[in-house]
Amino acid sequence: MTPRDDHEPGLGLIAGLATVLLTLLGWSVTPLFIKHFATPGSPGYIDPWTSNGWRYGFSALLWGVPLVLWHLRGKLPAGLWKAALVPGVMNCLGQVGFTWAHYKIDPGLLTFGLRAQMIVVAVGAAILFPIERLVIRRAAFIAGLLMVMGGTAGTIVFDRGFGEGTTMLGVGLALWAGAFFAGYALAVRRYMAGINPMMSFAMISQYTAGAMIVIMLFAGDEHGATAARMPADQFGYMLLSSVIGIGLGHVLYYTSIAKLGVAVSTGVIQLQPFVVALLSMWWFGEVLRASQWITGGVAVAGAVLMLVVQHVVVSRRRRHELPADHVAAAAEADGDR
C-alpha cells in the first residue's frame, strides 16, 4: 500500500487536499478546452482527430522522458510493453469517443453521462475479481448502481435536445467513452497489478498517442496540419490542455492518493460533473435544467455510495486487497484523457 506522510500528518493532509483539488480543477477545465477547439467559428477550431493526435502526442512526449530515464536506470518492470497492450487499446477506444462527443454535446451533459461507466466497472469487476462479488451483493451497492443508472438516464431525457440526431449521437459517444474507459480501468487492474501506476500510464500513453497520431494522419483535416496554422495563443492553449488534463493531472492524482487514500481522492473527483457544468455555463452558456441538476446529482451520489460500499467491504478483507496505488489506477478512468 502506498505510504502516507505519517511523520508530518498536518502537512501531508494539506498536500493531499491541494493535489486532489488541483486534479479536480484540471480535469474540469480540460473538457472546456476541448469544447473550445470543437466549436465552429472558434479561432482554435480543429477536428476531433487532430485534437486527439496533437494533445495526446504532446503528452506522450512528456511522459516519454521519465520512461526513457526509468529504462536507462533499469527500473522498468520486465514485460511492461506487453502488460500495457490491452489497457492501451481500451484507452484508445475510449479517447476517440470522449473527444468526438465534445463535437456533438456540451461538456456538462457529457461529464454527467460519463458517470455511467460505474455500471460497467461494477459488472466487469464482479466478473474478473472474486472480492468484488462480495461488494456487488450488498444492498447499498445495488442502490447506488440503480441511482447511477436512473440519474444518468434523467440527465439525458431531460435535456432540451433529447431526440435530436446530433445530441443522441453525442450521448452515445459519451456512453461509448465511459464503457471503454471502464474497460481500461479494469484492464489496468487485471494486467498491470504490481506495476508502479505512473510507469503504467507512461507506457499506456505511448500506445494511445501512437494510435491517435495514426488516426489523425488518415482522418484529420490536412492530415493534422491545420493545428500548425492555429494562432499562437490557441496552439499554446491546446498544448496546455494536454499538460493539465493528461500529463500533470495523473501525477497530481496519484500524489493525492498517496496522501489521502483511494476512497477520499476518488470521491472528490466525483464532483467533476458539477464543476464542469458550472464552468460550461460561464464559458459556453450551457444551461442545464433543474431536473438535470437533480438527476445528475442522484447519479453522482450513487457513484459515491458505490465507492463507499466498496471501500468498506474491501477494507474488511484487507489481507486480500490489492495495493491502493493499483486500485487507484483502476479509478483513474474518471479523469480526462
Contacts in CASP RR format, 6 or more apart in sequence:
PFRMAT RR
TARGET T0000
AUTHOR 0000-0000-0000
METHOD contacts of the structure
MODEL  1
MTPRDDHEPGLGLIAGLATVLLTLLGWSVTPLFIKHFATPGSPGYIDPWT
SNGWRYGFSALLWGVPLVLWHLRGKLPAGLWKAALVPGVMNCLGQVGFTW
AHYKIDPGLLTFGLRAQMIVVAVGAAILFPIERLVIRRAAFIAGLLMVMG
GTAGTIVFDRGFGEGTTMLGVGLALWAGAFFAGYALAVRRYMAGINPMMS
FAMISQYTAGAMIVIMLFAGDEHGATAARMPADQFGYMLLSSVIGIGLGH
VLYYTSIAKLGVAVSTGVIQLQPFVVALLSMWWFGEVLRASQWITGGVAV
AGAVLMLVVQHVVVSRRRRHELPADHVAAAAEADGDR
1 323 0 8 1.000
1 324 0 8 1.000
1 325 0 8 1.000
2 257 0 8 1.000
2 258 0 8 1.000
2 261 0 8 1.000
2 323 0 8 1.000
2 324 0 8 1.000
2 325 0 8 1.000
3 258 0 8 1.000
4 12 0 8 1.000
4 258 0 8 1.000
4 259 0 8 1.000
4 261 0 8 1.000
5 11 0 8 1.000
5 12 0 8 1.000
5 15 0 8 1.000
5 258 0 8 1.000
5 259 0 8 1.000
12 259 0 8 1.000
13 259 0 8 1.000
13 260 0 8 1.000
15 255 0 8 1.000
15 259 0 8 1.000
16 255 0 8 1.000
16 256 0 8 1.000
16 259 0 8 1.000
16 260 0 8 1.000
17 256 0 8 1.000
17 260 0 8 1.000
19 252 0 8 1.000
19 253 0 8 1.000
19 255 0 8 1.000
19 256 0 8 1.000
19 259 0 8 1.000
20 252 0 8 1.000
20 253 0 8 1.000
20 256 0 8 1.000
20 260 0 8 1.000
20 264 0 8 1.000
20 265 0 8 1.000
20 268 0 8 1.000
20 269 0 8 1.000
21 268 0 8 1.000
22 249 0 8 1.000
22 252 0 8 1.000
23 249 0 8 1.000
23 252 0 8 1.000
23 253 0 8 1.000
23 256 0 8 1.000
23 265 0 8 1.000
23 268 0 8 1.000
23 269 0 8 1.000
24 268 0 8 1.000
24 269 0 8 1.000
24 271 0 8 1.000
24 272 0 8 1.000
24 275 0 8 1.000
25 275 0 8 1.000
26 244 0 8 1.000
26 245 0 8 1.000
26 249 0 8 1.000
26 336 0 8 1.000
27 245 0 8 1.000
27 249 0 8 1.000
27 269 0 8 1.000
27 272 0 8 1.000
27 334 0 8 1.000
27 335 0 8 1.000
27 336 0 8 1.000
28 272 0 8 1.000
28 275 0 8 1.000
28 276 0 8 1.000
28 279 0 8 1.000
29 241 0 8 1.000
29 244 0 8 1.000
29 279 0 8 1.000
30 241 0 8 1.000
30 244 0 8 1.000
30 245 0 8 1.000
30 336 0 8 1.000
31 102 0 8 1.000
31 107 0 8 1.000
31 108 0 8 1.000
31 110 0 8 1.000
31 111 0 8 1.000
31 276 0 8 1.000
31 280 0 8 1.000
31 336 0 8 1.000
32 107 0 8 1.000
32 276 0 8 1.000
32 279 0 8 1.000
32 280 0 8 1.000
32 283 0 8 1.000
32 284 0 8 1.000
33 237 0 8 1.000
33 238 0 8 1.000
33 240 0 8 1.000
33 241 0 8 1.000
33 244 0 8 1.000
34 51 0 8 1.000
34 99 0 8 1.000
34 102 0 8 1.000
34 107 0 8 1.000
34 241 0 8 1.000
34 336 0 8 1.000
35 102 0 8 1.000
35 106 0 8 1.000
35 107 0 8 1.000
35 280 0 8 1.000
35 283 0 8 1.000
35 284 0 8 1.000
36 42 0 8 1.000
36 44 0 8 1.000
36 237 0 8 1.000
36 283 0 8 1.000
37 44 0 8 1.000
37 45 0 8 1.000
37 46 0 8 1.000
37 51 0 8 1.000
37 234 0 8 1.000
37 238 0 8 1.000
38 45 0 8 1.000
38 48 0 8 1.000
38 51 0 8 1.000
38 99 0 8 1.000
38 102 0 8 1.000
38 103 0 8 1.000
39 45 0 8 1.000
39 284 0 8 1.000
43 230 0 8 1.000
43 231 0 8 1.000
43 234 0 8 1.000
44 230 0 8 1.000
44 231 0 8 1.000
44 234 0 8 1.000
44 237 0 8 1.000
44 238 0 8 1.000
46 54 0 8 1.000
46 221 0 8 1.000
46 224 0 8 1.000
46 226 0 8 1.000
46 227 0 8 1.000
46 230 0 8 1.000
46 238 0 8 1.000
47 219 0 8 1.000
47 220 0 8 1.000
47 221 0 8 1.000
47 224 0 8 1.000
47 226 0 8 1.000
48 96 0 8 1.000
48 99 0 8 1.000
48 100 0 8 1.000
48 102 0 8 1.000
48 103 0 8 1.000
49 212 0 8 1.000
49 215 0 8 1.000
49 216 0 8 1.000
49 219 0 8 1.000
49 220 0 8 1.000
49 224 0 8 1.000
50 216 0 8 1.000
50 220 0 8 1.000
50 221 0 8 1.000
50 224 0 8 1.000
50 226 0 8 1.000
50 227 0 8 1.000
51 99 0 8 1.000
51 238 0 8 1.000
52 95 0 8 1.000
52 96 0 8 1.000
52 99 0 8 1.000
52 212 0 8 1.000
52 215 0 8 1.000
52 216 0 8 1.000
53 209 0 8 1.000
53 212 0 8 1.000
53 213 0 8 1.000
53 215 0 8 1.000
53 216 0 8 1.000
53 224 0 8 1.000
54 216 0 8 1.000
54 224 0 8 1.000
54 227 0 8 1.000
54 238 0 8 1.000
54 239 0 8 1.000
54 242 0 8 1.000
55 212 0 8 1.000
55 238 0 8 1.000
55 239 0 8 1.000
55 241 0 8 1.000
55 242 0 8 1.000
55 246 0 8 1.000
56 95 0 8 1.000
56 205 0 8 1.000
56 208 0 8 1.000
56 209 0 8 1.000
56 210 0 8 1.000
56 212 0 8 1.000
56 213 0 8 1.000
56 242 0 8 1.000
56 246 0 8 1.000
56 337 0 8 1.000
57 209 0 8 1.000
57 210 0 8 1.000
57 212 0 8 1.000
57 213 0 8 1.000
57 242 0 8 1.000
58 239 0 8 1.000
58 242 0 8 1.000
58 243 0 8 1.000
59 205 0 8 1.000
59 209 0 8 1.000
59 242 0 8 1.000
59 243 0 8 1.000
59 245 0 8 1.000
59 246 0 8 1.000
59 247 0 8 1.000
60 205 0 8 1.000
60 206 0 8 1.000
60 208 0 8 1.000
60 209 0 8 1.000
60 210 0 8 1.000
61 209 0 8 1.000
62 242 0 8 1.000
62 243 0 8 1.000
62 247 0 8 1.000
63 201 0 8 1.000
63 202 0 8 1.000
63 205 0 8 1.000
63 206 0 8 1.000
63 247 0 8 1.000
64 202 0 8 1.000
64 205 0 8 1.000
64 206 0 8 1.000
66 198 0 8 1.000
66 202 0 8 1.000
67 76 0 8 1.000
67 199 0 8 1.000
67 202 0 8 1.000
67 203 0 8 1.000
67 206 0 8 1.000
70 76 0 8 1.000
70 199 0 8 1.000
70 202 0 8 1.000
75 199 0 8 1.000
76 199 0 8 1.000
77 83 0 8 1.000
77 194 0 8 1.000
77 195 0 8 1.000
77 196 0 8 1.000
77 199 0 8 1.000
80 195 0 8 1.000
80 199 0 8 1.000
80 200 0 8 1.000
80 203 0 8 1.000
81 203 0 8 1.000
83 191 0 8 1.000
83 192 0 8 1.000
83 195 0 8 1.000
83 200 0 8 1.000
83 203 0 8 1.000
84 191 0 8 1.000
84 192 0 8 1.000
84 200 0 8 1.000
84 203 0 8 1.000
84 204 0 8 1.000
84 206 0 8 1.000
84 207 0 8 1.000
85 191 0 8 1.000
85 207 0 8 1.000
86 187 0 8 1.000
86 190 0 8 1.000
86 191 0 8 1.000
87 184 0 8 1.000
87 187 0 8 1.000
87 188 0 8 1.000
87 191 0 8 1.000
87 192 0 8 1.000
87 200 0 8 1.000
87 204 0 8 1.000
88 184 0 8 1.000
88 187 0 8 1.000
88 204 0 8 1.000
88 207 0 8 1.000
88 208 0 8 1.000
89 207 0 8 1.000
90 180 0 8 1.000
90 181 0 8 1.000
90 183 0 8 1.000
90 184 0 8 1.000
90 187 0 8 1.000
91 180 0 8 1.000
91 181 0 8 1.000
91 184 0 8 1.000
91 204 0 8 1.000
91 207 0 8 1.000
91 208 0 8 1.000
91 337 0 8 1.000
92 207 0 8 1.000
92 208 0 8 1.000
92 211 0 8 1.000
92 212 0 8 1.000
93 176 0 8 1.000
93 180 0 8 1.000
94 176 0 8 1.000
94 177 0 8 1.000
94 178 0 8 1.000
94 179 0 8 1.000
94 180 0 8 1.000
94 181 0 8 1.000
94 184 0 8 1.000
94 337 0 8 1.000
95 177 0 8 1.000
95 208 0 8 1.000
95 212 0 8 1.000
95 337 0 8 1.000
96 177 0 8 1.000
96 215 0 8 1.000
97 173 0 8 1.000
97 174 0 8 1.000
97 176 0 8 1.000
97 177 0 8 1.000
97 180 0 8 1.000
98 114 0 8 1.000
98 173 0 8 1.000
98 174 0 8 1.000
98 177 0 8 1.000
98 178 0 8 1.000
98 181 0 8 1.000
98 336 0 8 1.000
98 337 0 8 1.000
100 170 0 8 1.000
100 173 0 8 1.000
101 110 0 8 1.000
101 170 0 8 1.000
101 171 0 8 1.000
101 172 0 8 1.000
101 173 0 8 1.000
101 174 0 8 1.000
101 176 0 8 1.000
101 177 0 8 1.000
102 110 0 8 1.000
104 166 0 8 1.000
104 167 0 8 1.000
104 169 0 8 1.000
104 170 0 8 1.000
104 173 0 8 1.000
105 166 0 8 1.000
105 167 0 8 1.000
105 170 0 8 1.000
105 171 0 8 1.000
105 174 0 8 1.000
106 280 0 8 1.000
106 284 0 8 1.000
106 286 0 8 1.000
107 276 0 8 1.000
107 277 0 8 1.000
107 279 0 8 1.000
107 280 0 8 1.000
107 284 0 8 1.000
107 286 0 8 1.000
108 273 0 8 1.000
108 276 0 8 1.000
108 277 0 8 1.000
108 280 0 8 1.000
108 286 0 8 1.000
108 288 0 8 1.000
109 155 0 8 1.000
109 156 0 8 1.000
109 159 0 8 1.000
109 171 0 8 1.000
109 174 0 8 1.000
109 286 0 8 1.000
109 288 0 8 1.000
109 292 0 8 1.000
110 170 0 8 1.000
110 174 0 8 1.000
110 276 0 8 1.000
111 272 0 8 1.000
111 273 0 8 1.000
111 276 0 8 1.000
111 277 0 8 1.000
112 152 0 8 1.000
112 155 0 8 1.000
112 273 0 8 1.000
112 277 0 8 1.000
112 292 0 8 1.000
112 296 0 8 1.000
112 299 0 8 1.000
112 300 0 8 1.000
113 152 0 8 1.000
113 155 0 8 1.000
113 156 0 8 1.000
113 171 0 8 1.000
113 174 0 8 1.000
113 175 0 8 1.000
113 178 0 8 1.000
113 273 0 8 1.000
113 299 0 8 1.000
114 174 0 8 1.000
114 177 0 8 1.000
114 178 0 8 1.000
114 181 0 8 1.000
114 273 0 8 1.000
114 334 0 8 1.000
115 148 0 8 1.000
115 151 0 8 1.000
115 152 0 8 1.000
115 270 0 8 1.000
115 273 0 8 1.000
115 296 0 8 1.000
115 299 0 8 1.000
115 300 0 8 1.000
115 303 0 8 1.000
116 148 0 8 1.000
116 149 0 8 1.000
116 152 0 8 1.000
116 175 0 8 1.000
116 178 0 8 1.000
116 179 0 8 1.000
116 299 0 8 1.000
117 178 0 8 1.000
117 179 0 8 1.000
117 181 0 8 1.000
117 182 0 8 1.000
117 185 0 8 1.000
117 333 0 8 1.000
117 334 0 8 1.000
118 145 0 8 1.000
118 148 0 8 1.000
118 182 0 8 1.000
118 302 0 8 1.000
118 303 0 8 1.000
118 306 0 8 1.000
119 145 0 8 1.000
119 148 0 8 1.000
119 149 0 8 1.000
119 182 0 8 1.000
120 178 0 8 1.000
120 179 0 8 1.000
120 182 0 8 1.000
120 183 0 8 1.000
121 182 0 8 1.000
121 183 0 8 1.000
121 185 0 8 1.000
121 186 0 8 1.000
121 330 0 8 1.000
121 333 0 8 1.000
122 132 0 8 1.000
122 135 0 8 1.000
122 136 0 8 1.000
122 141 0 8 1.000
122 145 0 8 1.000
122 306 0 8 1.000
123 136 0 8 1.000
124 132 0 8 1.000
124 182 0 8 1.000
124 183 0 8 1.000
124 186 0 8 1.000
125 132 0 8 1.000
125 135 0 8 1.000
125 136 0 8 1.000
125 186 0 8 1.000
125 189 0 8 1.000
126 132 0 8 1.000
126 133 0 8 1.000
126 135 0 8 1.000
126 136 0 8 1.000
128 186 0 8 1.000
128 189 0 8 1.000
128 190 0 8 1.000
129 189 0 8 1.000
129 190 0 8 1.000
131 313 0 8 1.000
131 314 0 8 1.000
131 317 0 8 1.000
131 320 0 8 1.000
131 321 0 8 1.000
132 310 0 8 1.000
134 313 0 8 1.000
134 317 0 8 1.000
135 141 0 8 1.000
135 309 0 8 1.000
135 310 0 8 1.000
135 313 0 8 1.000
135 314 0 8 1.000
136 142 0 8 1.000
136 145 0 8 1.000
138 309 0 8 1.000
138 313 0 8 1.000
140 305 0 8 1.000
140 308 0 8 1.000
140 309 0 8 1.000
141 305 0 8 1.000
141 306 0 8 1.000
141 309 0 8 1.000
141 310 0 8 1.000
143 302 0 8 1.000
143 305 0 8 1.000
144 301 0 8 1.000
144 302 0 8 1.000
144 303 0 8 1.000
144 305 0 8 1.000
144 306 0 8 1.000
144 309 0 8 1.000
145 302 0 8 1.000
145 306 0 8 1.000
147 298 0 8 1.000
147 299 0 8 1.000
147 301 0 8 1.000
147 302 0 8 1.000
147 305 0 8 1.000
148 299 0 8 1.000
148 302 0 8 1.000
148 303 0 8 1.000
148 306 0 8 1.000
150 295 0 8 1.000
150 298 0 8 1.000
150 299 0 8 1.000
151 295 0 8 1.000
151 296 0 8 1.000
151 297 0 8 1.000
151 298 0 8 1.000
151 299 0 8 1.000
152 295 0 8 1.000
152 296 0 8 1.000
152 299 0 8 1.000
153 295 0 8 1.000
154 291 0 8 1.000
154 292 0 8 1.000
154 295 0 8 1.000
154 296 0 8 1.000
155 288 0 8 1.000
155 292 0 8 1.000
155 295 0 8 1.000
155 296 0 8 1.000
155 299 0 8 1.000
156 162 0 8 1.000
156 171 0 8 1.000
158 289 0 8 1.000
158 291 0 8 1.000
158 292 0 8 1.000
158 295 0 8 1.000
159 167 0 8 1.000
159 288 0 8 1.000
159 289 0 8 1.000
159 292 0 8 1.000
160 289 0 8 1.000
161 167 0 8 1.000
162 168 0 8 1.000
178 333 0 8 1.000
181 333 0 8 1.000
181 337 0 8 1.000
182 333 0 8 1.000
183 333 0 8 1.000
184 333 0 8 1.000
185 329 0 8 1.000
185 330 0 8 1.000
185 331 0 8 1.000
185 332 0 8 1.000
185 333 0 8 1.000
186 330 0 8 1.000
188 197 0 8 1.000
188 200 0 8 1.000
188 204 0 8 1.000
188 326 0 8 1.000
188 329 0 8 1.000
188 330 0 8 1.000
188 332 0 8 1.000
189 322 0 8 1.000
189 326 0 8 1.000
189 327 0 8 1.000
189 329 0 8 1.000
189 330 0 8 1.000
192 200 0 8 1.000
192 326 0 8 1.000
192 329 0 8 1.000
193 322 0 8 1.000
193 323 0 8 1.000
193 326 0 8 1.000
194 323 0 8 1.000
194 326 0 8 1.000
195 326 0 8 1.000
196 325 0 8 1.000
197 254 0 8 1.000
197 325 0 8 1.000
197 326 0 8 1.000
197 328 0 8 1.000
197 329 0 8 1.000
197 332 0 8 1.000
198 250 0 8 1.000
198 251 0 8 1.000
198 254 0 8 1.000
200 329 0 8 1.000
201 250 0 8 1.000
201 329 0 8 1.000
201 332 0 8 1.000
205 246 0 8 1.000
205 247 0 8 1.000
208 337 0 8 1.000
216 223 0 8 1.000
216 224 0 8 1.000
217 223 0 8 1.000
217 224 0 8 1.000
220 226 0 8 1.000
227 235 0 8 1.000
227 238 0 8 1.000
228 235 0 8 1.000
230 238 0 8 1.000
245 335 0 8 1.000
245 336 0 8 1.000
246 336 0 8 1.000
246 337 0 8 1.000
250 332 0 8 1.000
253 265 0 8 1.000
253 269 0 8 1.000
253 328 0 8 1.000
253 332 0 8 1.000
253 335 0 8 1.000
254 325 0 8 1.000
254 328 0 8 1.000
256 265 0 8 1.000
256 268 0 8 1.000
257 265 0 8 1.000
257 324 0 8 1.000
257 325 0 8 1.000
257 328 0 8 1.000
258 325 0 8 1.000
261 324 0 8 1.000
261 328 0 8 1.000
262 311 0 8 1.000
262 324 0 8 1.000
262 327 0 8 1.000
262 328 0 8 1.000
262 331 0 8 1.000
263 307 0 8 1.000
263 308 0 8 1.000
263 311 0 8 1.000
265 328 0 8 1.000
265 331 0 8 1.000
266 307 0 8 1.000
266 328 0 8 1.000
266 331 0 8 1.000
266 334 0 8 1.000
267 304 0 8 1.000
267 307 0 8 1.000
269 331 0 8 1.000
269 334 0 8 1.000
269 335 0 8 1.000
270 300 0 8 1.000
270 303 0 8 1.000
270 304 0 8 1.000
270 307 0 8 1.000
270 334 0 8 1.000
271 300 0 8 1.000
272 334 0 8 1.000
272 335 0 8 1.000
273 296 0 8 1.000
273 297 0 8 1.000
273 299 0 8 1.000
273 300 0 8 1.000
274 297 0 8 1.000
274 300 0 8 1.000
277 286 0 8 1.000
277 288 0 8 1.000
277 293 0 8 1.000
280 286 0 8 1.000
281 287 0 8 1.000
281 288 0 8 1.000
314 321 0 8 1.000
314 327 0 8 1.000
315 321 0 8 1.000
321 327 0 8 1.000
END
